Amino acid sequence: MGGGFCNTISKPWKRMGKCIDEAVSKSIIGKFFKLEARKSCFSREFRAGTATFLTMAYIITVNATILADSAGTCSISDCSMPVNQTASPDCMLKPNAGYQNCLSKIKNDLIVATALSSMIGSFAMGLFANLPLGLAPGMGPNAYLAYNLVGFHGSGSISYKTAMAIVLVEGCAFLAIAILGLRAKLARFIPQPVRLACAAGIGLFIAFVGLQTHQGVGLIGPDPSTLLTITACKSTNLVTGECSGGKMQSPSFWLGSLGFLIMSYGLMKNIKGSMIYGILTVTLISWIRGTNVTIFPNTPLGDSNYNYFKKVIDFHKIKSTAGIISFTNFNRSEVWLALVTLLYVDVLATTGTLYTMAEIGGFVNEKGGFEGEYMAYMVDAGSTIVGSALGVSPIATYIESSAGIREGGRTGLTAVIIGIYFGLSLFFTPLLTSVPPWAIGPSLVMVGVLMMRVVKDIDWNNIKEAAPAFFTMILMPLTYSISNGIIGGIGIYIALGLYDHVVGWIKWAMKMRKMMVQEQNQISADHNLEII
C-alpha cells in the first residue's frame, strides 16, 4: 500500500523532471553547453553541481580564516589603548579589543571575497571552457601567503598589499604561459620526485596549521624545551601560547575531534559533503552560549559577534581587501622568490588537477588532450587576477570537482550551478563568520590526509628520488615554508645527480687519456720503424 502510494507520487515528479530535461536540452542553454552531444541532461548537471559545491563549500570559511591570520590590512594603529598611552607592536599579538575588531572586519571581507572569486571563477570555467569544474582560492598557496609571506598578524617581511601585487603578477605570468603553450615545459623543469612530494609536503603543512592552537583544534603548542609538544590545554598563556594547565582537557579540542571523526566516517562511506557535515556539527554546538565550547563568550567582543550573528542574512560589502594592490618594495629578493614559488605551485596544481578530472570524466582524446583544455588554463589564470583584485590568494581548480563528475556532470552547466551556490552564500556572511577555529582545524587535517596519497608514486627504493622527496616534504612543515621545501628538494636532487655527472666526466677523461697514450705509442712505434 505504502509502496504503491510512493510510486504514485514519484511518477509525476519523474515525468516532470524528464520534461524539464528535454526542454533544457533542446533550448539555447542546452545547445550552448552541448548537453545532448555529451550525453547529459539538466537534472544530472544540477545534481553534479550540488555534489561538488557540498564537497568544496568548506573553503569559504577555511580560506577566510587562514588569510585573516595574516591580519590583512590591520596594523598597530587599529589597537585600542588607554588615553595618553602609545600602542606597542605587542598589541597585535596579545588580546586587544580594537585589533580584534579589525580582524573581524577583515575576516568578513575575506569571506565575501572568497565566495565572490569562487563564483566568478566557476562561472568562467563553465561558460568559456564548458567543463564541470569548480574554482576557488587554493589550499596551500593561501597558507603560504598568510604564514610565510605576510606572517601571523603581519609579522612577516611582506605586507598584505604587496602580497596581492605578487598574486596579480603571478596570475598574469600564468596567463601568458597558458597563451603561449609553455605550461608543460615549465612543469617538466622541476624534478619528478620533487613535484610529487610538493603536494604531500603542502598537505603536511596545512595539517600542521590545523593542529595548532590559534588556527585549529589546539592539539599542538609551543614548548621551551622541545619547541613543540602536545597541548589541548584547558588554559593557555595568551602571550606565549604555552600550556598553563589541564593538558588534554580542552573541551574545544574534543569537540573538534568529533568533527574529524564525522568527516572520516563520511569519507569512508563516500558520503557527499562529509567535510561540511563535520564542520556543521562542531559549529552548531559551538553556537550555543553559556557552554565551555561556545564561540560567543560573555565578553564585550563575544556579545558584539553574537549580535552580528543573529542577523543571519546580511550582504557584507568588501571594505578593506578589494583593490589594495601595491607595488611598493616590490623589487626585493623575497618578493621574486615568492612569485616563482606561487607560479610553480599554481602551474603544477592546475595541470595535475585538470588532467585528473579529464581522465575521470572520460574527456581525454587519443592525443592526450581534451576539449576546452586551452581555455581552462586561461580561465584559471584569469580567475587568479580577479582574486588578487578582491584580496584573496591564487584561484585554483578543485579536485573536489570529481564528486560532481562521478554524479554525471559532463558540461560547463555543472560549473555554472556551482557558481550560483557560491553567489547565494554571499548573503549569509553572519553565519559564515561565526565558524570557530576548532571546526576549521579538522578540515585542514583532513585536507592534509587526502593530499598525502601522491607519496605512493615516489620510488622509495631509489635514494636518488627518495631523499629529495623526503626533504621536500619534511622541510615545509618544520620550517613553516613551502618555498624552503621546494628549494631544499631541488638542491638535494642536484647534489645527488652531480655524482653521476662527475663519475661520467672522470671516466670520459680517463678514456681520452688512454686513447691519447695509445696514439702516442703508435706514433712512436711508427717512427722507430722508419728509422730501422
KOLVEXKOL-210109 format. One record per residue (C-alpha): residue number from 1; residue in one letter; x, y, z. Coordinates in Angstrom, 2 decimals. Layout:
N
[r NUM,A,[X,Y,Z]];
...
This chain:
532
[r 1,M,[0.00,0.00,0.00]];
[r 2,G,[2.74,2.44,1.11]];
[r 3,G,[4.98,1.49,-1.82]];
[r 4,G,[2.14,1.98,-4.30]];
[r 5,F,[1.40,5.41,-2.85]];
[r 6,C,[5.09,6.41,-3.12]];
[r 7,N,[5.22,5.21,-6.72]];
[r 8,T,[2.07,7.19,-7.47]];
[r 9,I,[3.73,10.33,-6.07]];
[r 10,S,[7.12,9.72,-7.68]];
[r 11,K,[5.90,9.03,-11.22]];
[r 12,P,[4.56,12.58,-11.84]];
[r 13,W,[7.82,14.01,-10.47]];
[r 14,K,[9.84,11.76,-12.79]];
[r 15,R,[7.72,12.78,-15.76]];
[r 16,M,[8.13,16.45,-14.83]];
[r 17,G,[11.89,16.02,-14.46]];
[r 18,K,[12.09,14.29,-17.83]];
[r 19,C,[10.10,17.09,-19.48]];
[r 20,I,[12.41,19.72,-17.94]];
[r 21,D,[15.49,17.77,-19.11]];
[r 22,E,[14.17,17.54,-22.67]];
[r 23,A,[13.16,21.22,-22.73]];
[r 24,V,[16.56,22.40,-21.46]];
[r 25,S,[18.49,20.07,-23.80]];
[r 26,K,[16.68,21.49,-26.86]];
[r 27,S,[16.91,25.11,-25.68]];
[r 28,I,[19.70,27.63,-26.35]];
[r 29,I,[21.22,26.70,-22.98]];
[r 30,G,[21.31,23.01,-23.84]];
[r 31,K,[22.88,23.66,-27.23]];
[r 32,F,[25.43,26.09,-25.77]];
[r 33,F,[26.61,23.54,-23.18]];
[r 34,K,[26.29,20.62,-25.63]];
[r 35,L,[24.12,18.57,-23.26]];
[r 36,E,[22.97,16.08,-25.92]];
[r 37,A,[26.40,15.80,-27.53]];
[r 38,R,[27.93,14.86,-24.18]];
[r 39,K,[25.00,12.58,-23.30]];
[r 40,S,[23.93,14.58,-20.26]];
[r 41,C,[20.83,16.40,-19.06]];
[r 42,F,[19.86,19.28,-16.78]];
[r 43,S,[18.89,17.17,-13.74]];
[r 44,R,[22.19,15.28,-13.87]];
[r 45,E,[24.18,18.52,-14.19]];
[r 46,F,[22.20,20.01,-11.29]];
[r 47,R,[22.98,17.02,-9.05]];
[r 48,A,[26.63,17.21,-10.09]];
[r 49,G,[26.88,20.92,-9.29]];
[r 50,T,[25.24,20.38,-5.90]];
[r 51,A,[27.58,17.50,-5.05]];
[r 52,T,[30.69,19.47,-5.98]];
[r 53,F,[29.59,22.54,-4.03]];
[r 54,L,[28.88,20.47,-0.92]];
[r 55,T,[32.37,18.98,-1.04]];
[r 56,M,[34.18,22.30,-1.56]];
[r 57,A,[31.96,24.79,0.33]];
[r 58,Y,[34.26,24.48,3.36]];
[r 59,I,[36.76,26.71,1.51]];
[r 60,I,[34.60,29.80,2.14]];
[r 61,T,[35.30,29.82,5.87]];
[r 62,V,[38.61,27.92,5.81]];
[r 63,N,[40.27,30.27,3.31]];
[r 64,A,[38.98,33.37,5.11]];
[r 65,T,[40.24,32.03,8.45]];
[r 66,I,[43.72,31.27,7.07]];
[r 67,L,[44.12,34.61,5.27]];
[r 68,A,[42.71,36.51,8.27]];
[r 69,D,[45.55,35.09,10.38]];
[r 70,S,[47.83,37.42,8.42]];
[r 71,A,[45.66,40.32,9.69]];
[r 72,G,[45.29,41.67,6.16]];
[r 73,T,[45.49,45.46,6.28]];
[r 74,C,[45.17,45.67,10.08]];
[r 75,S,[48.09,47.43,11.78]];
[r 76,I,[49.25,48.82,15.10]];
[r 77,S,[47.07,51.89,14.51]];
[r 78,D,[43.96,49.72,14.94]];
[r 79,C,[44.90,48.77,18.52]];
[r 80,S,[42.81,50.37,21.26]];
[r 81,M,[44.89,51.87,24.07]];
[r 82,P,[44.13,53.96,27.19]];
[r 83,V,[44.29,57.75,26.90]];
[r 84,N,[47.81,59.23,26.74]];
[r 85,Q,[49.38,55.84,26.01]];
[r 86,T,[51.07,54.79,22.79]];
[r 87,A,[50.35,51.38,21.30]];
[r 88,S,[53.26,48.94,21.09]];
[r 89,P,[53.71,46.17,18.50]];
[r 90,D,[52.74,43.63,21.18]];
[r 91,C,[49.12,44.76,20.88]];
[r 92,M,[48.90,42.85,17.59]];
[r 93,L,[49.84,39.57,19.28]];
[r 94,K,[48.07,39.97,22.61]];
[r 95,P,[44.28,40.23,23.12]];
[r 96,N,[43.26,43.78,22.17]];
[r 97,A,[39.67,44.90,21.58]];
[r 98,G,[40.47,47.36,18.79]];
[r 99,Y,[42.75,44.99,16.92]];
[r 100,Q,[40.33,42.08,17.30]];
[r 101,N,[37.57,44.26,15.88]];
[r 102,C,[39.74,44.97,12.83]];
[r 103,L,[40.45,41.25,12.43]];
[r 104,S,[36.71,40.51,12.49]];
[r 105,K,[36.10,43.04,9.72]];
[r 106,I,[38.96,41.60,7.66]];
[r 107,K,[37.54,38.09,8.03]];
[r 108,N,[34.10,39.32,6.91]];
[r 109,D,[35.68,40.90,3.84]];
[r 110,L,[37.65,37.74,3.06]];
[r 111,I,[34.57,35.52,3.33]];
[r 112,V,[32.77,37.68,0.76]];
[r 113,A,[35.91,37.88,-1.42]];
[r 114,T,[36.34,34.10,-1.30]];
[r 115,A,[32.72,33.41,-2.25]];
[r 116,L,[32.74,36.10,-4.96]];
[r 117,S,[36.01,34.97,-6.57]];
[r 118,S,[34.82,31.34,-6.46]];
[r 119,M,[31.56,32.34,-8.11]];
[r 120,I,[33.34,34.27,-10.89]];
[r 121,G,[35.90,31.52,-11.47]];
[r 122,S,[33.30,28.75,-11.62]];
[r 123,F,[31.06,30.78,-13.94]];
[r 124,A,[34.00,31.45,-16.26]];
[r 125,M,[35.02,27.78,-16.32]];
[r 126,G,[31.50,26.77,-17.30]];
[r 127,L,[30.87,29.49,-19.87]];
[r 128,F,[34.27,29.60,-21.60]];
[r 129,A,[35.76,26.10,-21.17]];
[r 130,N,[32.46,24.17,-20.86]];
[r 131,L,[33.95,21.87,-18.21]];
[r 132,P,[32.24,20.66,-14.98]];
[r 133,L,[34.90,22.10,-12.68]];
[r 134,G,[34.62,24.30,-9.59]];
[r 135,L,[37.19,27.00,-8.80]];
[r 136,A,[38.10,28.68,-5.50]];
[r 137,P,[41.18,30.02,-3.67]];
[r 138,G,[43.62,27.10,-3.47]];
[r 139,M,[44.68,25.35,-0.30]];
[r 140,G,[48.44,25.63,0.02]];
[r 141,P,[49.00,28.98,-1.71]];
[r 142,N,[46.69,30.61,0.87]];
[r 143,A,[48.71,29.17,3.77]];
[r 144,Y,[51.97,30.16,2.06]];
[r 145,L,[50.74,33.72,1.61]];
[r 146,A,[49.37,34.04,5.16]];
[r 147,Y,[52.13,32.39,7.18]];
[r 148,N,[55.28,32.69,5.02]];
[r 149,L,[54.91,36.00,3.22]];
[r 150,V,[52.76,38.28,5.39]];
[r 151,G,[53.22,36.26,8.59]];
[r 152,F,[50.90,35.73,11.55]];
[r 153,H,[49.31,39.13,12.27]];
[r 154,G,[51.69,40.84,9.86]];
[r 155,S,[54.92,39.54,11.42]];
[r 156,G,[56.42,38.61,8.03]];
[r 157,S,[58.66,40.60,5.70]];
[r 158,I,[55.98,41.39,3.09]];
[r 159,S,[52.83,43.46,3.55]];
[r 160,Y,[49.41,42.15,2.53]];
[r 161,K,[49.17,44.81,-0.18]];
[r 162,T,[52.48,43.72,-1.71]];
[r 163,A,[51.39,40.08,-1.42]];
[r 164,M,[48.33,40.89,-3.54]];
[r 165,A,[50.63,42.50,-6.11]];
[r 166,I,[52.63,39.24,-6.20]];
[r 167,V,[49.40,37.29,-6.79]];
[r 168,L,[48.44,39.69,-9.59]];
[r 169,V,[51.81,39.33,-11.36]];
[r 170,E,[51.72,35.54,-10.85]];
[r 171,G,[48.27,35.39,-12.45]];
[r 172,C,[49.45,37.48,-15.42]];
[r 173,A,[52.55,35.28,-15.83]];
[r 174,F,[50.41,32.13,-15.70]];
[r 175,L,[48.06,33.63,-18.28]];
[r 176,A,[50.99,34.37,-20.60]];
[r 177,I,[52.32,30.82,-20.12]];
[r 178,A,[48.88,29.39,-20.91]];
[r 179,I,[48.51,31.54,-24.05]];
[r 180,L,[51.99,30.66,-25.33]];
[r 181,G,[51.61,26.97,-24.51]];
[r 182,L,[54.69,26.85,-22.24]];
[r 183,R,[52.90,25.21,-19.31]];
[r 184,A,[54.06,21.64,-19.98]];
[r 185,K,[57.70,22.68,-20.48]];
[r 186,L,[57.70,24.67,-17.24]];
[r 187,A,[56.14,21.78,-15.33]];
[r 188,R,[58.84,19.37,-16.57]];
[r 189,F,[61.59,21.74,-15.39]];
[r 190,I,[61.11,20.56,-11.78]];
[r 191,P,[62.41,17.02,-10.97]];
[r 192,Q,[59.61,14.45,-10.76]];
[r 193,P,[60.24,13.33,-7.14]];
[r 194,V,[60.12,16.97,-6.00]];
[r 195,R,[56.91,17.54,-7.99]];
[r 196,L,[55.24,14.55,-6.36]];
[r 197,A,[56.50,15.43,-2.89]];
[r 198,C,[55.23,19.02,-3.15]];
[r 199,A,[51.58,18.01,-2.82]];
[r 200,A,[52.34,15.80,0.19]];
[r 201,G,[54.54,18.48,1.78]];
[r 202,I,[51.83,21.12,1.38]];
[r 203,G,[49.37,18.63,2.89]];
[r 204,L,[51.62,18.16,5.93]];
[r 205,F,[51.98,21.92,6.23]];
[r 206,I,[48.22,22.51,6.10]];
[r 207,A,[47.57,19.70,8.61]];
[r 208,F,[50.23,21.19,10.91]];
[r 209,V,[48.36,24.51,10.82]];
[r 210,G,[45.08,22.74,11.60]];
[r 211,L,[46.57,21.08,14.69]];
[r 212,Q,[47.79,24.32,16.28]];
[r 213,T,[46.07,26.41,18.90]];
[r 214,H,[45.30,29.70,17.13]];
[r 215,Q,[44.29,28.28,13.77]];
[r 216,G,[42.92,24.83,14.58]];
[r 217,V,[41.98,22.28,17.22]];
[r 218,G,[44.87,23.14,19.56]];
[r 219,L,[46.46,19.70,19.84]];
[r 220,I,[49.98,21.09,19.27]];
[r 221,G,[51.52,24.04,21.08]];
[r 222,P,[54.90,25.65,21.86]];
[r 223,D,[57.31,24.25,24.46]];
[r 224,P,[60.51,25.99,25.70]];
[r 225,S,[62.45,22.71,25.82]];
[r 226,T,[61.30,20.77,22.75]];
[r 227,L,[59.91,23.63,20.62]];
[r 228,L,[56.62,21.73,20.17]];
[r 229,T,[54.57,19.46,22.38]];
[r 230,I,[51.08,18.06,22.76]];
[r 231,T,[48.75,20.55,24.46]];
[r 232,A,[44.94,20.69,24.05]];
[r 233,C,[45.03,22.56,27.35]];
[r 234,K,[42.14,23.89,29.36]];
[r 235,S,[44.03,27.16,29.84]];
[r 236,T,[46.98,28.65,27.94]];
[r 237,N,[49.31,31.61,28.26]];
[r 238,L,[47.77,34.25,25.99]];
[r 239,V,[51.20,35.76,25.20]];
[r 240,T,[53.37,32.68,24.58]];
[r 241,G,[50.64,30.15,23.78]];
[r 242,E,[52.20,27.66,26.22]];
[r 243,C,[50.04,25.32,28.27]];
[r 244,S,[49.31,26.68,31.74]];
[r 245,G,[47.05,23.88,32.99]];
[r 246,G,[44.77,20.99,32.11]];
[r 247,K,[46.70,19.26,29.33]];
[r 248,M,[44.38,17.25,27.00]];
[r 249,Q,[41.39,18.74,28.85]];
[r 250,S,[40.34,21.36,26.28]];
[r 251,P,[36.60,20.99,25.54]];
[r 252,S,[37.01,22.63,22.12]];
[r 253,F,[39.71,20.08,21.17]];
[r 254,W,[37.47,17.12,21.94]];
[r 255,L,[34.59,18.75,20.06]];
[r 256,G,[36.91,19.28,17.08]];
[r 257,S,[37.97,15.64,17.30]];
[r 258,L,[34.31,14.66,16.99]];
[r 259,G,[34.12,16.72,13.80]];
[r 260,F,[37.18,14.94,12.40]];
[r 261,L,[35.63,11.54,13.10]];
[r 262,I,[32.41,12.59,11.35]];
[r 263,M,[34.42,13.65,8.29]];
[r 264,S,[36.40,10.39,8.35]];
[r 265,Y,[33.32,8.18,8.65]];
[r 266,G,[31.59,10.10,5.85]];
[r 267,L,[34.57,9.77,3.51]];
[r 268,M,[34.85,6.07,4.37]];
[r 269,K,[31.28,5.61,3.16]];
[r 270,N,[31.68,8.00,0.17]];
[r 271,I,[29.04,10.38,1.54]];
[r 272,K,[28.92,13.64,-0.41]];
[r 273,G,[29.70,16.73,1.68]];
[r 274,S,[31.32,14.80,4.55]];
[r 275,M,[33.64,17.69,5.41]];
[r 276,I,[30.70,20.09,5.51]];
[r 277,Y,[28.81,17.78,7.87]];
[r 278,G,[31.78,17.66,10.23]];
[r 279,I,[32.20,21.44,10.20]];
[r 280,L,[28.44,21.97,10.66]];
[r 281,T,[28.20,19.62,13.64]];
[r 282,V,[31.03,21.33,15.52]];
[r 283,T,[29.82,24.81,14.54]];
[r 284,L,[26.20,24.29,15.60]];
[r 285,I,[27.29,23.06,19.03]];
[r 286,S,[29.72,26.00,19.36]];
[r 287,W,[26.92,28.48,18.66]];
[r 288,I,[25.19,27.61,21.95]];
[r 289,R,[26.01,30.31,24.52]];
[r 290,G,[26.82,29.50,28.13]];
[r 291,T,[28.87,26.36,27.33]];
[r 292,N,[32.60,25.66,27.58]];
[r 293,V,[32.87,25.41,23.78]];
[r 294,T,[30.90,28.48,22.74]];
[r 295,I,[32.39,30.89,20.25]];
[r 296,F,[30.32,33.66,21.85]];
[r 297,P,[31.72,34.06,25.40]];
[r 298,N,[30.21,36.60,27.78]];
[r 299,T,[32.66,39.36,26.88]];
[r 300,P,[32.19,42.66,25.00]];
[r 301,L,[33.70,41.12,21.84]];
[r 302,G,[31.64,37.95,22.28]];
[r 303,D,[28.44,39.99,22.68]];
[r 304,S,[29.27,42.06,19.59]];
[r 305,N,[29.92,38.94,17.50]];
[r 306,Y,[26.70,37.34,18.76]];
[r 307,N,[24.61,40.39,17.84]];
[r 308,Y,[26.01,40.28,14.28]];
[r 309,F,[25.47,36.52,14.13]];
[r 310,K,[21.75,36.96,14.95]];
[r 311,K,[21.23,38.87,11.71]];
[r 312,V,[21.63,35.54,9.84]];
[r 313,I,[21.17,37.18,6.43]];
[r 314,D,[23.26,40.21,5.57]];
[r 315,F,[25.09,41.32,2.44]];
[r 316,H,[28.51,42.49,3.53]];
[r 317,K,[30.39,44.91,1.30]];
[r 318,I,[34.14,44.43,0.92]];
[r 319,K,[35.80,47.44,2.55]];
[r 320,S,[39.39,46.52,3.39]];
[r 321,T,[40.71,43.93,0.92]];
[r 322,A,[39.45,44.96,-2.53]];
[r 323,G,[41.83,46.92,-4.75]];
[r 324,I,[44.65,47.11,-2.19]];
[r 325,I,[47.39,46.02,-4.61]];
[r 326,S,[50.64,47.87,-4.01]];
[r 327,F,[53.99,47.56,-5.82]];
[r 328,T,[55.86,49.41,-3.06]];
[r 329,N,[59.03,47.49,-2.07]];
[r 330,F,[58.29,45.03,-4.87]];
[r 331,N,[61.85,44.77,-6.19]];
[r 332,R,[63.20,42.57,-3.37]];
[r 333,S,[64.60,39.03,-3.36]];
[r 334,E,[61.81,37.77,-1.05]];
[r 335,V,[59.19,39.04,-3.49]];
[r 336,W,[60.72,37.34,-6.53]];
[r 337,L,[61.17,34.08,-4.61]];
[r 338,A,[57.50,34.22,-3.58]];
[r 339,L,[56.47,34.94,-7.16]];
[r 340,V,[58.37,31.95,-8.55]];
[r 341,T,[57.04,29.68,-5.77]];
[r 342,L,[53.40,30.65,-6.31]];
[r 343,L,[53.72,30.35,-10.10]];
[r 344,Y,[55.33,26.91,-9.83]];
[r 345,V,[52.70,25.60,-7.38]];
[r 346,D,[49.88,27.06,-9.47]];
[r 347,V,[51.12,25.58,-12.76]];
[r 348,L,[51.71,22.11,-11.31]];
[r 349,A,[48.48,22.02,-9.29]];
[r 350,T,[46.33,23.20,-12.20]];
[r 351,T,[47.97,20.82,-14.67]];
[r 352,G,[47.59,17.84,-12.34]];
[r 353,T,[44.01,18.65,-11.37]];
[r 354,L,[42.76,19.32,-14.90]];
[r 355,Y,[44.22,16.12,-16.33]];
[r 356,T,[42.98,14.07,-13.38]];
[r 357,M,[39.45,15.44,-13.79]];
[r 358,A,[39.59,14.89,-17.55]];
[r 359,E,[40.60,11.27,-17.02]];
[r 360,I,[37.78,10.69,-14.51]];
[r 361,G,[35.23,12.30,-16.85]];
[r 362,G,[36.49,10.46,-19.93]];
[r 363,F,[37.29,13.70,-21.75]];
[r 364,V,[40.84,12.78,-22.81]];
[r 365,N,[41.26,12.10,-26.53]];
[r 366,E,[43.77,9.91,-28.39]];
[r 367,K,[46.37,12.69,-28.46]];
[r 368,G,[46.26,13.08,-24.68]];
[r 369,G,[44.37,16.39,-24.71]];
[r 370,F,[40.73,17.24,-24.04]];
[r 371,E,[38.13,19.70,-25.29]];
[r 372,G,[38.31,23.05,-23.50]];
[r 373,E,[41.86,22.46,-22.21]];
[r 374,Y,[43.31,25.67,-23.66]];
[r 375,M,[40.52,27.86,-22.27]];
[r 376,A,[40.58,26.07,-18.89]];
[r 377,Y,[44.16,27.20,-18.24]];
[r 378,M,[43.36,30.76,-19.22]];
[r 379,V,[40.25,30.77,-17.02]];
[r 380,D,[42.30,29.52,-14.06]];
[r 381,A,[44.91,32.25,-14.60]];
[r 382,G,[42.32,34.95,-15.23]];
[r 383,S,[40.46,34.00,-12.05]];
[r 384,T,[43.68,34.47,-10.07]];
[r 385,I,[43.94,38.01,-11.46]];
[r 386,V,[40.35,38.70,-10.36]];
[r 387,G,[41.08,37.15,-6.96]];
[r 388,S,[44.06,39.45,-6.41]];
[r 389,A,[41.81,42.46,-7.07]];
[r 390,L,[39.40,41.19,-4.41]];
[r 391,G,[42.21,40.48,-1.93]];
[r 392,V,[42.50,36.67,-1.90]];
[r 393,S,[45.21,34.13,-2.73]];
[r 394,P,[45.54,32.42,-6.17]];
[r 395,I,[42.42,30.69,-7.53]];
[r 396,A,[42.69,27.00,-8.36]];
[r 397,T,[40.63,24.27,-9.99]];
[r 398,Y,[39.41,22.00,-7.19]];
[r 399,I,[39.97,18.26,-7.05]];
[r 400,E,[36.59,18.07,-5.28]];
[r 401,S,[35.09,18.55,-8.74]];
[r 402,S,[35.47,14.78,-9.05]];
[r 403,A,[32.39,14.45,-6.81]];
[r 404,G,[30.26,16.16,-9.44]];
[r 405,I,[31.84,14.28,-12.32]];
[r 406,R,[31.03,10.99,-10.56]];
[r 407,E,[27.43,12.23,-10.27]];
[r 408,G,[27.31,12.55,-14.05]];
[r 409,G,[28.45,16.16,-14.63]];
[r 410,R,[29.89,16.46,-18.13]];
[r 411,T,[29.40,20.08,-19.18]];
[r 412,G,[30.01,23.63,-18.03]];
[r 413,L,[26.44,23.79,-16.74]];
[r 414,T,[27.71,21.98,-13.64]];
[r 415,A,[30.28,24.74,-13.07]];
[r 416,V,[27.62,27.44,-13.55]];
[r 417,I,[25.43,25.78,-10.90]];
[r 418,I,[28.44,25.69,-8.55]];
[r 419,G,[28.88,29.42,-9.19]];
[r 420,I,[25.22,30.07,-8.36]];
[r 421,Y,[25.64,28.32,-4.99]];
[r 422,F,[28.69,30.46,-4.19]];
[r 423,G,[26.67,33.52,-5.16]];
[r 424,L,[23.88,32.58,-2.73]];
[r 425,S,[26.42,32.17,0.08]];
[r 426,L,[27.25,35.89,-0.19]];
[r 427,F,[24.06,36.67,1.70]];
[r 428,F,[24.91,34.52,4.75]];
[r 429,T,[28.05,36.30,5.95]];
[r 430,P,[26.93,36.49,9.65]];
[r 431,L,[26.72,32.70,9.80]];
[r 432,L,[29.91,32.04,7.86]];
[r 433,T,[31.98,34.43,10.03]];
[r 434,S,[30.87,32.58,13.17]];
[r 435,V,[32.57,29.27,12.36]];
[r 436,P,[35.13,28.59,15.16]];
[r 437,P,[38.79,27.56,14.59]];
[r 438,W,[38.18,24.14,16.18]];
[r 439,A,[35.62,23.47,13.43]];
[r 440,I,[38.05,24.58,10.70]];
[r 441,G,[41.06,22.67,12.11]];
[r 442,P,[39.69,19.16,11.45]];
[r 443,S,[39.02,20.03,7.80]];
[r 444,L,[42.61,21.25,7.40]];
[r 445,V,[43.92,17.99,8.84]];
[r 446,M,[41.65,16.02,6.51]];
[r 447,V,[42.90,18.01,3.51]];
[r 448,G,[46.42,17.02,4.60]];
[r 449,V,[45.38,13.37,4.76]];
[r 450,L,[43.92,13.48,1.24]];
[r 451,M,[46.99,15.22,-0.20]];
[r 452,M,[49.34,12.51,1.08]];
[r 453,R,[48.13,9.94,-1.44]];
[r 454,V,[50.74,11.01,-4.00]];
[r 455,V,[53.61,9.52,-1.95]];
[r 456,K,[52.74,6.09,-3.36]];
[r 457,D,[54.06,7.23,-6.75]];
[r 458,I,[57.52,8.03,-5.36]];
[r 459,D,[60.18,5.33,-5.86]];
[r 460,W,[61.29,4.95,-2.22]];
[r 461,N,[63.74,2.19,-3.18]];
[r 462,N,[65.75,4.69,-5.22]];
[r 463,I,[67.62,7.03,-2.85]];
[r 464,K,[68.22,9.49,-5.67]];
[r 465,E,[64.44,10.06,-5.76]];
[r 466,A,[63.55,9.24,-2.15]];
[r 467,A,[65.94,11.71,-0.47]];
[r 468,P,[64.85,14.84,-2.43]];
[r 469,A,[61.19,13.87,-1.97]];
[r 470,F,[61.64,13.37,1.77]];
[r 471,F,[63.44,16.69,2.25]];
[r 472,T,[60.78,18.49,0.22]];
[r 473,M,[58.02,17.10,2.42]];
[r 474,I,[59.71,17.43,5.82]];
[r 475,L,[61.07,20.96,5.36]];
[r 476,M,[57.71,22.51,4.53]];
[r 477,P,[56.04,21.98,7.94]];
[r 478,L,[59.24,22.14,10.03]];
[r 479,T,[60.43,25.44,8.53]];
[r 480,Y,[56.87,26.75,8.08]];
[r 481,S,[57.72,27.49,4.47]];
[r 482,I,[56.65,25.85,1.20]];
[r 483,S,[59.43,27.57,-0.74]];
[r 484,N,[62.09,26.20,1.62]];
[r 485,G,[60.83,22.69,0.94]];
[r 486,I,[60.97,23.15,-2.83]];
[r 487,I,[64.45,24.71,-2.74]];
[r 488,G,[65.74,22.02,-0.36]];
[r 489,G,[64.35,19.19,-2.51]];
[r 490,I,[65.79,20.59,-5.75]];
[r 491,G,[69.15,21.20,-4.02]];
[r 492,I,[69.39,17.60,-2.81]];
[r 493,Y,[68.35,16.29,-6.24]];
[r 494,I,[71.06,18.34,-7.98]];
[r 495,A,[73.69,17.34,-5.40]];
[r 496,L,[72.90,13.63,-5.82]];
[r 497,G,[72.80,13.97,-9.59]];
[r 498,L,[76.28,15.50,-9.60]];
[r 499,Y,[77.75,12.14,-8.58]];
[r 500,D,[76.72,10.52,-11.85]];
[r 501,H,[77.98,13.51,-13.84]];
[r 502,V,[81.32,13.65,-12.02]];
[r 503,V,[81.83,9.89,-12.43]];
[r 504,G,[80.90,10.24,-16.10]];
[r 505,W,[83.39,13.09,-16.57]];
[r 506,I,[86.16,11.11,-14.82]];
[r 507,K,[85.51,8.04,-16.98]];
[r 508,W,[85.48,10.22,-20.10]];
[r 509,A,[88.75,11.91,-19.09]];
[r 510,M,[90.39,8.56,-18.35]];
[r 511,K,[89.19,7.16,-21.66]];
[r 512,M,[90.51,10.19,-23.54]];
[r 513,R,[93.84,9.96,-21.73]];
[r 514,K,[94.09,6.26,-22.58]];
[r 515,M,[93.34,7.00,-26.23]];
[r 516,M,[95.95,9.74,-26.31]];
[r 517,V,[98.57,7.46,-24.73]];
[r 518,Q,[97.78,4.71,-27.26]];
[r 519,E,[98.02,7.21,-30.10]];
[r 520,Q,[101.39,8.50,-28.85]];
[r 521,N,[102.69,4.95,-28.52]];
[r 522,Q,[101.55,4.19,-32.06]];
[r 523,I,[103.29,7.30,-33.38]];
[r 524,S,[106.49,6.34,-31.52]];
[r 525,A,[106.33,2.80,-32.90]];
[r 526,D,[105.87,4.07,-36.46]];
[r 527,H,[108.76,6.48,-36.02]];
[r 528,N,[111.07,3.70,-34.82]];
[r 529,L,[110.15,1.53,-37.79]];
[r 530,E,[111.03,4.34,-40.17]];
[r 531,I,[114.46,4.69,-38.55]];
[r 532,I,[115.14,0.97,-38.88]];
